[in-house]
């Protein structure tokens, strides 16, 4: 870990390796129990998300990766404000997204003479298949946001912070939340006719790993580093070096990065602790100013250039 303290006690090693698989297993078990008790599949993710976020916040102090990232960089208040956005916006998009999905499902059923989702498979296999399909679409949605200038202006809100810690995962421009989590995350699987219970389990399996993606925890993944885009893989994704940041696009998982050649997890050095966006020093820190930032992009670039010129003169 970066703070020079190595976790060599048995309990620390077990915890470092066991956090992610243990949390995923616990989340799936809790989901099944809640649904069996009558909780609607669409409602199981929220309490698990809240509990997971609180748990990860505690684990950052128990098993830290970089103690310097504990210091507030003027981002804590903003990051807390982004949490309700993730809770509110996707459900608001749901009616339209589901409507599109149903229309698509009807079209697909007409082409193939019925639904094509393998509802007869064991639930576990359905969850694996759904995970692969869902991640494929979000991988490309994320990758496009790094490559298309106007979409990058939206995504820059997420990459602006100078540290990577557990609340960074909620920081995203509202239009990105609509695009990636309100539509891309719902339409493809719903259009294929997936059962809502399987969809809920797929979402929870992703969520319980995703809460660790930005966590300042000295997680050890071992072979799972080829499966999950968390820990070191995502710290590289937040590097100030754009060539390093334009890698590891998986929203939760890393297998599509491995397939498409964008996995970047060098084993000869640790990820950088200097996160953020090079050349965007004037990116606003105010919550609502960040909402407006894509529409003021040139002004932000000009102000950033002026700050660099002033720094060179002094």
C-alpha contacts under 8 A as a table, 3 or more apart, distances in Angstrom:
res1	aa1	res2	aa2	distance
1	X	4	X	6.16
1	X	5	X	6.59
1	X	6	X	6.28
1	X	64	X	7.71
1	X	65	X	4.94
1	X	66	X	6.73
1	X	218	X	6.14
2	X	5	X	7.64
2	X	65	X	5.83
2	X	66	X	5.13
2	X	67	X	7.86
3	X	65	X	6.73
3	X	66	X	5.26
3	X	67	X	5.97
3	X	68	X	7.85
7	X	12	X	5.70
7	X	13	X	6.47
8	X	12	X	6.57
8	X	13	X	6.39
9	X	12	X	5.28
9	X	13	X	6.38
10	X	13	X	5.26
10	X	14	X	6.18
11	X	14	X	5.11
11	X	15	X	5.97
12	X	15	X	5.07
12	X	16	X	6.01
12	X	63	X	7.46
13	X	16	X	5.08
13	X	17	X	6.30
14	X	17	X	5.38
14	X	18	X	5.78
15	X	18	X	5.00
15	X	19	X	5.67
16	X	19	X	5.93
16	X	63	X	7.67
16	X	218	X	6.51
16	X	219	X	4.69
16	X	220	X	5.15
16	X	221	X	7.87
17	X	20	X	7.30
17	X	219	X	6.45
17	X	220	X	4.88
17	X	221	X	5.87
17	X	222	X	7.57
18	X	21	X	5.77
18	X	22	X	5.54
19	X	22	X	5.28
19	X	23	X	5.94
19	X	219	X	7.44
20	X	23	X	5.25
20	X	24	X	6.21
20	X	208	X	7.58
20	X	209	X	5.99
20	X	212	X	7.47
20	X	221	X	7.98
21	X	24	X	5.17
21	X	25	X	6.12
21	X	209	X	7.99
22	X	25	X	5.22
22	X	26	X	6.09
23	X	26	X	5.05
23	X	27	X	6.00
23	X	208	X	5.97
23	X	209	X	7.34
24	X	27	X	5.14
24	X	28	X	6.23
24	X	204	X	7.76
24	X	205	X	5.60
24	X	206	X	7.94
24	X	208	X	5.02
24	X	209	X	6.28
25	X	28	X	5.27
25	X	29	X	6.21
25	X	205	X	7.95
26	X	29	X	5.19
26	X	30	X	6.09
27	X	30	X	5.10
27	X	31	X	6.09
27	X	48	X	6.70
27	X	204	X	6.49
27	X	205	X	6.99
27	X	208	X	6.36
28	X	31	X	5.02
28	X	32	X	6.29
28	X	201	X	6.39
28	X	204	X	6.52
28	X	205	X	6.40
29	X	32	X	5.27
29	X	33	X	6.25
30	X	33	X	5.14
30	X	34	X	6.11
31	X	34	X	5.16
31	X	35	X	6.15
31	X	44	X	5.96
31	X	45	X	7.71
31	X	201	X	6.91
31	X	204	X	7.53
32	X	35	X	5.22
32	X	36	X	5.99
32	X	201	X	7.94
33	X	36	X	5.10
33	X	37	X	6.15
34	X	37	X	5.00
34	X	38	X	6.53
34	X	39	X	5.40
34	X	44	X	6.87
35	X	38	X	5.11
35	X	39	X	4.70
35	X	40	X	6.19
35	X	41	X	6.12
35	X	44	X	7.44
36	X	39	X	7.23
39	X	43	X	6.70
39	X	44	X	6.84
40	X	43	X	5.35
40	X	44	X	6.85
41	X	44	X	5.65
41	X	196	X	6.40
41	X	197	X	5.52
41	X	200	X	5.52
42	X	45	X	6.99
42	X	196	X	7.55
42	X	200	X	6.29
43	X	46	X	6.19
44	X	47	X	6.43
44	X	48	X	6.84
44	X	200	X	7.33
45	X	48	X	5.27
45	X	49	X	5.90
45	X	200	X	7.32
45	X	203	X	7.38
45	X	204	X	5.94
45	X	207	X	7.88
46	X	49	X	5.03
46	X	50	X	6.30
46	X	87	X	7.90
47	X	50	X	5.19
47	X	51	X	6.13
48	X	51	X	5.17
48	X	52	X	5.87
48	X	204	X	7.83
48	X	208	X	7.93
49	X	52	X	5.09
49	X	53	X	6.09
49	X	207	X	6.98
49	X	208	X	7.50
49	X	211	X	7.90
50	X	53	X	5.26
50	X	54	X	6.38
51	X	54	X	5.32
51	X	55	X	6.15
52	X	55	X	5.00
52	X	56	X	6.10
52	X	208	X	6.94
52	X	211	X	6.68
53	X	56	X	5.23
53	X	57	X	6.24
53	X	166	X	7.46
53	X	211	X	6.28
54	X	57	X	5.13
54	X	58	X	6.51
55	X	58	X	5.26
55	X	59	X	6.26
56	X	59	X	4.88
56	X	60	X	6.22
56	X	166	X	6.82
56	X	211	X	7.06
56	X	212	X	6.92
56	X	215	X	6.92
57	X	60	X	5.41
57	X	61	X	7.28
57	X	166	X	6.36
57	X	215	X	7.82
58	X	61	X	5.57
58	X	62	X	6.61
59	X	62	X	4.79
59	X	63	X	5.86
59	X	64	X	7.50
59	X	217	X	6.84
60	X	63	X	5.52
60	X	64	X	4.93
60	X	65	X	7.76
60	X	166	X	7.93
60	X	215	X	6.76
60	X	216	X	5.49
60	X	217	X	5.03
61	X	64	X	5.59
63	X	217	X	5.49
63	X	218	X	5.84
64	X	67	X	6.36
64	X	216	X	5.78
64	X	217	X	4.56
64	X	218	X	5.57
65	X	216	X	5.37
65	X	217	X	4.85
65	X	218	X	4.44
66	X	69	X	5.79
66	X	70	X	7.71
66	X	216	X	6.52
66	X	217	X	7.87
66	X	273	X	7.84
67	X	70	X	5.49
67	X	71	X	7.95
68	X	71	X	5.99
69	X	72	X	7.59
69	X	163	X	5.71
69	X	164	X	7.04
69	X	165	X	6.99
69	X	216	X	7.40
72	X	75	X	6.48
72	X	76	X	6.15
73	X	76	X	7.26
73	X	162	X	7.46
74	X	77	X	7.22
74	X	285	X	7.63
75	X	78	X	5.40
75	X	79	X	6.08
75	X	161	X	7.04
75	X	285	X	7.29
76	X	79	X	5.16
76	X	80	X	6.27
76	X	167	X	7.95
77	X	80	X	5.28
77	X	81	X	6.48
78	X	81	X	5.09
78	X	82	X	6.53
78	X	285	X	7.79
78	X	286	X	7.19
78	X	287	X	5.63
79	X	82	X	5.18
79	X	83	X	6.95
79	X	167	X	6.02
79	X	168	X	6.59
79	X	170	X	6.77
79	X	171	X	5.77
80	X	83	X	5.56
80	X	167	X	7.23
81	X	84	X	6.47
81	X	85	X	7.44
81	X	287	X	7.67
82	X	85	X	5.14
82	X	86	X	6.76
82	X	170	X	5.70
82	X	171	X	5.47
82	X	172	X	7.22
83	X	86	X	5.49
83	X	87	X	6.65
83	X	170	X	5.53
83	X	171	X	7.55
84	X	87	X	4.91
84	X	88	X	5.92
85	X	88	X	5.25
85	X	89	X	5.71
85	X	174	X	7.12
86	X	89	X	5.88
86	X	90	X	6.72
86	X	170	X	6.62
86	X	177	X	6.96
87	X	90	X	6.79
87	X	91	X	7.47
88	X	91	X	5.91
88	X	92	X	6.51
89	X	92	X	5.09
89	X	93	X	6.34
89	X	174	X	7.58
89	X	177	X	7.03
89	X	178	X	6.66
89	X	182	X	7.16
90	X	93	X	5.06
90	X	94	X	6.08
90	X	177	X	7.12
90	X	178	X	6.41
90	X	181	X	6.15
90	X	182	X	4.39
91	X	94	X	4.84
91	X	95	X	7.66
91	X	182	X	7.35
92	X	95	X	6.97
93	X	96	X	5.76
93	X	97	X	6.04
93	X	178	X	6.78
93	X	182	X	5.36
93	X	183	X	7.27
94	X	97	X	4.95
94	X	98	X	5.71
94	X	182	X	6.46
94	X	183	X	7.76
94	X	186	X	7.91
95	X	98	X	5.23
95	X	99	X	6.01
96	X	99	X	4.99
96	X	100	X	6.22
97	X	100	X	5.20
97	X	101	X	6.11
97	X	182	X	7.01
97	X	183	X	5.60
97	X	186	X	6.71
97	X	187	X	5.97
98	X	101	X	4.81
98	X	102	X	6.00
98	X	186	X	7.36
98	X	187	X	6.64
98	X	190	X	7.20
99	X	102	X	5.19
99	X	103	X	6.26
100	X	103	X	5.21
100	X	104	X	6.12
100	X	187	X	6.99
100	X	191	X	7.94
101	X	104	X	5.00
101	X	105	X	5.94
101	X	186	X	7.84
101	X	187	X	4.95
101	X	188	X	7.14
101	X	190	X	5.47
101	X	191	X	4.40
102	X	105	X	4.89
102	X	106	X	6.15
102	X	190	X	7.16
102	X	191	X	5.98
103	X	106	X	5.19
103	X	107	X	6.36
103	X	191	X	7.64
104	X	107	X	5.04
104	X	108	X	6.11
104	X	191	X	5.27
105	X	108	X	5.04
105	X	109	X	5.96
105	X	115	X	7.51
105	X	190	X	7.30
105	X	191	X	4.24
105	X	192	X	5.76
105	X	193	X	6.23
106	X	109	X	5.06
106	X	110	X	6.11
107	X	110	X	5.11
107	X	111	X	6.31
108	X	111	X	5.10
108	X	112	X	6.19
108	X	114	X	7.70
108	X	115	X	7.19
108	X	116	X	7.86
108	X	191	X	7.70
108	X	192	X	7.44
109	X	112	X	5.22
109	X	113	X	5.43
109	X	114	X	4.21
109	X	115	X	4.85
109	X	116	X	7.05
110	X	113	X	5.21
110	X	114	X	6.36
111	X	114	X	7.79
112	X	115	X	7.19
112	X	116	X	7.21
115	X	192	X	6.98
115	X	193	X	6.16
116	X	192	X	6.31
116	X	193	X	7.05
117	X	192	X	5.65
117	X	193	X	5.62
117	X	194	X	5.90
118	X	121	X	5.72
118	X	126	X	7.30
119	X	126	X	7.51
119	X	194	X	7.30
119	X	195	X	7.30
121	X	125	X	6.45
121	X	126	X	6.26
122	X	125	X	5.48
122	X	126	X	6.40
123	X	126	X	4.98
123	X	127	X	6.18
123	X	198	X	6.69
124	X	127	X	5.14
124	X	128	X	6.38
125	X	128	X	5.05
125	X	129	X	6.20
126	X	129	X	5.11
126	X	130	X	5.99
126	X	198	X	6.87
127	X	130	X	5.02
127	X	131	X	5.97
127	X	198	X	6.08
127	X	199	X	7.45
127	X	201	X	6.80
127	X	202	X	5.29
128	X	131	X	5.06
128	X	132	X	6.34
128	X	202	X	7.71
129	X	132	X	5.23
129	X	133	X	6.32
130	X	133	X	5.16
130	X	134	X	5.88
130	X	189	X	6.90
130	X	199	X	7.47
130	X	202	X	6.59
131	X	134	X	5.21
131	X	135	X	5.92
131	X	202	X	6.09
131	X	206	X	7.86
132	X	135	X	5.36
132	X	136	X	6.18
133	X	136	X	5.17
133	X	137	X	6.72
133	X	188	X	7.89
133	X	189	X	7.43
134	X	137	X	5.56
134	X	138	X	6.46
134	X	185	X	6.55
134	X	188	X	7.09
134	X	189	X	6.79
135	X	138	X	5.07
135	X	139	X	5.75
135	X	250	X	6.95
135	X	251	X	6.90
135	X	252	X	7.56
135	X	253	X	7.02
135	X	256	X	7.73
136	X	139	X	5.17
136	X	140	X	6.54
136	X	256	X	6.69
137	X	140	X	5.43
137	X	141	X	6.21
137	X	184	X	6.59
137	X	185	X	7.83
137	X	188	X	7.78
138	X	141	X	4.79
138	X	142	X	5.96
138	X	180	X	6.76
138	X	184	X	6.41
138	X	185	X	6.96
138	X	250	X	7.22
138	X	251	X	6.43
139	X	142	X	5.29
139	X	143	X	6.11
139	X	249	X	5.62
139	X	250	X	4.98
139	X	251	X	6.32
139	X	256	X	7.13
139	X	257	X	7.93
140	X	143	X	4.90
140	X	144	X	5.94
140	X	249	X	7.87
141	X	144	X	5.27
141	X	145	X	6.38
141	X	180	X	6.77
141	X	184	X	7.59
142	X	145	X	5.14
142	X	146	X	6.72
142	X	180	X	7.88
142	X	249	X	5.95
142	X	250	X	7.53
142	X	251	X	7.45
143	X	146	X	5.28
143	X	147	X	6.51
143	X	246	X	7.83
143	X	249	X	5.87
144	X	147	X	5.01
144	X	148	X	5.82
144	X	151	X	7.45
145	X	148	X	5.68
145	X	149	X	7.66
145	X	151	X	4.74
145	X	152	X	4.96
145	X	154	X	7.83
145	X	155	X	6.39
146	X	149	X	7.51
146	X	151	X	7.17
146	X	152	X	5.25
146	X	155	X	7.47
146	X	246	X	6.71
147	X	151	X	7.82
147	X	152	X	6.89
148	X	151	X	5.43
148	X	152	X	6.03
149	X	152	X	5.03
149	X	153	X	6.43
150	X	153	X	5.15
150	X	154	X	6.94
150	X	294	X	7.30
151	X	154	X	5.20
151	X	155	X	6.38
152	X	155	X	4.82
152	X	156	X	5.80
153	X	156	X	5.28
153	X	157	X	7.52
153	X	293	X	7.39
153	X	294	X	4.96
153	X	297	X	7.20
154	X	157	X	6.20
154	X	172	X	7.84
154	X	173	X	5.78
154	X	175	X	7.11
154	X	176	X	6.30
154	X	293	X	7.89
154	X	294	X	5.90
155	X	158	X	5.53
155	X	159	X	6.84
155	X	172	X	6.80
155	X	173	X	6.78
155	X	176	X	6.83
156	X	159	X	4.98
156	X	160	X	5.87
156	X	277	X	7.77
157	X	160	X	5.52
157	X	171	X	6.99
157	X	172	X	5.85
157	X	173	X	6.00
157	X	290	X	6.56
158	X	161	X	7.26
158	X	168	X	7.23
158	X	169	X	7.92
158	X	171	X	5.31
158	X	172	X	5.02
158	X	173	X	7.30
159	X	238	X	6.34
159	X	275	X	7.94
159	X	276	X	5.56
159	X	277	X	6.46
160	X	275	X	7.93
160	X	276	X	4.67
160	X	277	X	5.64
160	X	283	X	7.37
161	X	164	X	7.36
161	X	168	X	7.90
161	X	275	X	6.76
161	X	276	X	5.20
162	X	274	X	6.29
162	X	275	X	4.52
162	X	276	X	4.71
163	X	273	X	7.06
163	X	274	X	7.03
163	X	275	X	5.47
163	X	276	X	7.30
164	X	168	X	6.28
164	X	214	X	5.54
164	X	215	X	6.88
164	X	216	X	6.52
164	X	235	X	7.02
164	X	238	X	7.58
164	X	275	X	7.16
165	X	168	X	5.72
165	X	214	X	5.05
165	X	215	X	4.63
165	X	216	X	4.80
166	X	169	X	6.45
166	X	211	X	7.06
166	X	212	X	6.95
166	X	213	X	7.66
166	X	214	X	5.05
166	X	215	X	4.12
166	X	216	X	6.45
167	X	170	X	5.83
167	X	171	X	7.29
167	X	214	X	7.35
167	X	215	X	7.81
168	X	171	X	5.31
168	X	214	X	6.12
169	X	172	X	7.81
169	X	211	X	7.37
169	X	213	X	7.28
169	X	214	X	5.97
172	X	176	X	6.34
172	X	177	X	6.44
173	X	176	X	5.24
173	X	177	X	6.41
173	X	290	X	7.51
173	X	291	X	6.12
174	X	177	X	5.03
174	X	178	X	6.30
174	X	291	X	7.18
175	X	178	X	5.02
175	X	179	X	6.12
176	X	179	X	4.95
176	X	180	X	5.86
176	X	181	X	7.72
177	X	180	X	5.48
177	X	181	X	5.20
177	X	182	X	6.30
178	X	181	X	5.82
178	X	182	X	4.51
178	X	183	X	6.44
179	X	182	X	5.83
179	X	183	X	5.53
179	X	184	X	6.34
180	X	183	X	5.91
180	X	184	X	4.91
180	X	185	X	6.08
181	X	184	X	6.00
181	X	185	X	4.93
181	X	186	X	7.31
182	X	185	X	6.22
182	X	186	X	6.54
183	X	186	X	5.25
183	X	187	X	5.67
184	X	187	X	5.89
184	X	188	X	6.82
185	X	188	X	7.28
185	X	189	X	7.99
186	X	189	X	6.25
186	X	190	X	6.15
187	X	190	X	5.20
187	X	191	X	5.78
188	X	191	X	5.28
188	X	192	X	6.59
189	X	192	X	5.19
189	X	193	X	6.78
189	X	194	X	5.99
189	X	199	X	7.74
190	X	193	X	5.25
190	X	194	X	5.61
191	X	194	X	7.63
194	X	198	X	6.88
194	X	199	X	6.60
195	X	198	X	5.38
195	X	199	X	6.27
196	X	199	X	4.87
196	X	200	X	6.07
197	X	200	X	5.09
197	X	201	X	6.36
198	X	201	X	5.13
198	X	202	X	6.12
199	X	202	X	5.06
199	X	203	X	6.17
200	X	203	X	5.11
200	X	204	X	6.19
201	X	204	X	5.07
201	X	205	X	6.06
202	X	205	X	5.23
202	X	206	X	6.38
203	X	206	X	5.23
203	X	207	X	6.00
204	X	207	X	4.82
204	X	208	X	5.97
205	X	208	X	5.51
205	X	209	X	6.77
206	X	209	X	5.45
206	X	210	X	5.89
206	X	252	X	6.22
207	X	210	X	4.81
207	X	211	X	6.23
208	X	211	X	5.82
208	X	212	X	7.70
209	X	212	X	5.68
209	X	213	X	7.00
209	X	228	X	7.68
209	X	230	X	7.77
209	X	252	X	6.76
210	X	213	X	5.06
210	X	230	X	7.32
210	X	251	X	7.72
210	X	252	X	5.45
211	X	214	X	7.15
211	X	215	X	7.13
212	X	215	X	4.80
212	X	217	X	7.88
212	X	230	X	6.29
212	X	231	X	7.09
213	X	229	X	6.77
213	X	230	X	4.05
213	X	231	X	5.85
213	X	234	X	6.42
213	X	252	X	7.26
214	X	230	X	6.95
214	X	231	X	6.94
214	X	234	X	6.95
214	X	235	X	7.48
215	X	231	X	7.15
216	X	231	X	8.00
217	X	231	X	7.50
218	X	231	X	7.53
219	X	231	X	6.25
220	X	231	X	7.96
221	X	224	X	4.98
221	X	225	X	5.23
222	X	225	X	5.85
223	X	226	X	6.08
223	X	227	X	7.66
224	X	227	X	4.91
224	X	228	X	6.06
225	X	228	X	5.54
225	X	229	X	7.18
225	X	230	X	7.86
225	X	233	X	7.81
225	X	254	X	7.70
226	X	229	X	7.93
226	X	254	X	5.96
226	X	255	X	6.18
226	X	258	X	7.45
227	X	253	X	5.42
227	X	254	X	5.03
227	X	255	X	5.44
228	X	252	X	5.95
228	X	253	X	4.14
228	X	254	X	5.05
228	X	255	X	7.58
229	X	233	X	5.59
229	X	234	X	5.94
229	X	248	X	6.64
229	X	249	X	7.88
229	X	250	X	5.87
229	X	251	X	6.94
229	X	252	X	5.25
229	X	253	X	4.78
229	X	254	X	4.77
230	X	233	X	5.59
230	X	234	X	5.16
230	X	235	X	7.85
230	X	252	X	6.98
230	X	253	X	7.84
231	X	234	X	5.71
231	X	235	X	6.39
232	X	235	X	4.95
232	X	236	X	6.29
232	X	265	X	7.00
232	X	270	X	7.64
232	X	271	X	6.20
233	X	236	X	5.42
233	X	237	X	6.55
233	X	248	X	6.40
233	X	263	X	7.95
233	X	264	X	6.76
233	X	265	X	5.56
234	X	237	X	4.71
234	X	238	X	6.48
234	X	248	X	6.69
235	X	238	X	5.19
235	X	239	X	6.63
235	X	271	X	5.91
235	X	272	X	7.19
236	X	239	X	5.16
236	X	244	X	6.08
236	X	245	X	6.10
236	X	247	X	7.77
236	X	248	X	7.86
236	X	264	X	7.42
236	X	265	X	7.31
236	X	271	X	5.41
236	X	272	X	6.86
237	X	244	X	6.24
237	X	245	X	4.04
237	X	246	X	6.56
237	X	247	X	5.90
237	X	248	X	6.03
237	X	249	X	7.69
238	X	244	X	7.95
238	X	245	X	5.42
238	X	275	X	5.46
238	X	276	X	6.38
239	X	242	X	6.98
239	X	244	X	6.06
239	X	245	X	5.21
239	X	271	X	7.72
239	X	272	X	6.21
239	X	273	X	7.78
239	X	274	X	6.67
239	X	275	X	4.91
239	X	276	X	6.50
239	X	277	X	7.77
240	X	244	X	7.75
240	X	245	X	6.93
240	X	274	X	6.59
240	X	275	X	5.27
240	X	276	X	5.17
240	X	277	X	5.08
240	X	278	X	5.42
241	X	244	X	5.42
241	X	245	X	6.21
241	X	277	X	7.82
241	X	278	X	7.09
242	X	245	X	4.83
242	X	246	X	5.93
242	X	277	X	7.82
242	X	278	X	7.83
243	X	246	X	5.42
243	X	247	X	7.53
244	X	247	X	6.01
244	X	264	X	7.52
245	X	248	X	7.79
246	X	249	X	7.49
246	X	262	X	7.95
247	X	257	X	7.74
247	X	262	X	5.01
247	X	263	X	5.99
247	X	264	X	6.03
248	X	254	X	6.67
248	X	257	X	5.93
248	X	262	X	5.82
248	X	263	X	5.03
248	X	264	X	6.19
249	X	254	X	7.57
249	X	257	X	6.61
249	X	262	X	7.41
250	X	253	X	5.12
250	X	254	X	5.17
250	X	255	X	7.75
250	X	256	X	6.91
250	X	257	X	6.53
253	X	256	X	7.56
254	X	257	X	5.26
254	X	258	X	6.48
254	X	263	X	7.01
255	X	258	X	5.02
255	X	259	X	6.32
256	X	259	X	4.93
256	X	260	X	6.01
257	X	260	X	5.16
257	X	261	X	5.69
257	X	262	X	4.66
257	X	263	X	4.69
258	X	261	X	5.30
258	X	262	X	6.28
258	X	263	X	5.11
259	X	262	X	7.88
260	X	263	X	7.94
266	X	269	X	6.43
266	X	270	X	7.77
267	X	270	X	7.43
272	X	275	X	6.97
277	X	280	X	5.80
277	X	281	X	7.78
278	X	281	X	7.35
279	X	301	X	7.74
279	X	304	X	6.48
279	X	305	X	7.38
280	X	283	X	5.64
280	X	300	X	7.29
280	X	301	X	6.47
280	X	304	X	5.56
281	X	304	X	5.05
281	X	307	X	7.40
282	X	300	X	5.73
282	X	301	X	7.31
282	X	303	X	5.83
282	X	304	X	4.71
282	X	307	X	7.61
283	X	290	X	7.72
283	X	293	X	7.61
283	X	300	X	6.07
283	X	304	X	7.67
284	X	287	X	7.99
284	X	289	X	5.95
284	X	290	X	5.75
284	X	293	X	7.32
285	X	289	X	7.21
285	X	290	X	6.78
286	X	289	X	5.14
286	X	290	X	6.17
287	X	290	X	5.33
287	X	291	X	6.79
288	X	291	X	4.93
288	X	292	X	6.54
289	X	292	X	5.06
289	X	293	X	6.08
290	X	293	X	4.89
290	X	294	X	7.95
291	X	294	X	7.37
292	X	295	X	5.64
292	X	296	X	6.58
293	X	296	X	5.01
293	X	297	X	5.87
293	X	300	X	7.67
294	X	297	X	5.25
296	X	299	X	5.47
296	X	300	X	6.36
297	X	300	X	5.13
297	X	301	X	6.28
298	X	301	X	5.02
298	X	302	X	6.12
299	X	302	X	5.09
299	X	303	X	6.09
300	X	303	X	5.12
300	X	304	X	6.06
301	X	304	X	5.06
301	X	305	X	6.21
302	X	305	X	5.14
302	X	306	X	6.23
303	X	306	X	5.03
303	X	307	X	6.26
304	X	307	X	5.14
304	X	308	X	6.37
305	X	308	X	5.15
305	X	309	X	6.21
306	X	309	X	5.11
306	X	310	X	6.14
307	X	310	X	5.13
307	X	311	X	6.15
308	X	311	X	5.05
308	X	312	X	6.27
309	X	312	X	5.17
309	X	313	X	6.37
310	X	313	X	5.15
310	X	314	X	6.37
311	X	314	X	5.31
